Amino acid sequence: MARNAECAKDVFLMTVSDRSSLIIGASGFLGSYLSSECHANGQRLCGISYTPPAHVDIWTKFAECDLHDVDFARFLDGDKLGTCYVLTGGSSVSDSMQEPARDFQKLLPGLARLLEYLVREQKDCHLVLFSSAAVYGNPVQNPISETSPIAPLSPYGAHKWLAEEMVRRYSEIFGLRASILRVFSAYGAGLKRQLFWDILRKYHDALANGTKRMVLNGTGEETRDFIHGKDVARATFLVAQELPRAGHETYNIANGVSVSIRDAATELINQLSEKVELSFSGVERAGDPMRWMANVEKLSALGYQNSVTLEAGLADYVRWNSELNPMQ
């Protein structure tokens, strides 16, 4: 495999196709699932991420750097893009509450540079932006449709909304074809943050200190619409094939099923060998919504059906976590 210097790090080169797919944020949690899905469907892949890829051999090119550091023309070197998937930016509501400027910098400046490059050099490319259900905040009613009011509760949600607006305006001004994905509560093996990761950390602490009791934030009656990373990737691929003739489309990426945090946490604990007592503090975490359930009619019309149940997905998550932390 040949190597060239790019972004002060290595770029891995293989065969170049006439129409490649570029995945930005390729080594992240959802980026890893998406790259596997795209590769399985025969797409030739170029990737950008600040960490190296898990599977080097599936990439035609790969640059290890942040989005705002990329020289796109040099990196792609004449490749024509069919699709550009953007999965970059912050990934934590709580972190965005603590450092909102840092969360802003992770997404918006680099996205602006990418959009300028696409409208100048890759106008036939279909841009697929990963946004978040966080743009909805606390919805007025459930299920939440793509036309529901926007009211983010955190800088994370606000920055995702700004990214959406940038894409929409560039689409309307320059004719860029774009799809915006509002991903709900994604989970699965590989995710080292958020609800299920935190529960397992508290679970093992409860066993280690002998209390066999754990306390989670909130009341437990908050609801989420969970979707496994594999199904996010499948849904994304379906959207990418539905190329807009012009303009932009927005899709909820979820299963349309409301599950309480209490029930989800209980299901996870039921997958574990020892049981612990579960309780809730009643204290809400800033930036978190109360109830989420997506209207997925638009996604379902593309042929999407979930393939991973919450029970099966959590069982797999526990297996992955035990392999990651064999001493626990």
Secondary structure, DSSP 8 states (H G I E B T S, - for coil): -EEEEETTEEEEE----SEEEEEETTTSHHHHHHHHHHHHTT--EEEEESS--S-GGGEEEEEES-GGG--HHHHHTT-EEEEEEE--S---HHHHHH-HHHHHHHHHHHHHHHHHHHHHH-TT-EEEEEEEGGGG-S-SSSSB-TTS----SSHHHHHHHHHHHHHHHHHHHH--EEEEEEE-EEE-TT--SHHHHHHHHHHHHHHHTT--EEEESS-S--EE-EEEHHHHHHHHHHHHHS--SSSEEEEEES-S--EEHHHHHHHHHHTSSS--EEEE-----TT--SB--B--HHHHTTT----S-HHHHHHHHHHHHHHHSTT-
